[in-house]
Amino acid sequence: MQIWHSNGDFGILGHSFRVGGASLRAALGIPHSAIKTLGRWTSACYALYLRDYSSEDMAETCRLLEVLNG
């Protein structure tokens, strides 16, 4: 998270990655059963973490992943 803070993004917390990870996996078409397993959820509460990804969100996410992967 230090990299985000160095860029002035103080609203990002560890929980943001839990939401983002679940949402990205859902947007990529990963089955909800796998999302539950990866997030160590044992109930349907995982669905509360899922956010819709627009095509712009997906493009930005892919761009950021390319930068991070070098």
C-alpha angles and dihedrals in degrees: 000000000000091000091057093047090051087058093050097258100135095154093074115098134171090265088060089068092053091054093041095047094051093044094048092049090051091049089052090055097251109159115260090235089062092046089053091050095046091048092045091236116156097187139042091270088102086079089068088066097053117105126184116255117215120208087256091053091050093048091050092047091051090048092051092047090052091052092047092047090051 
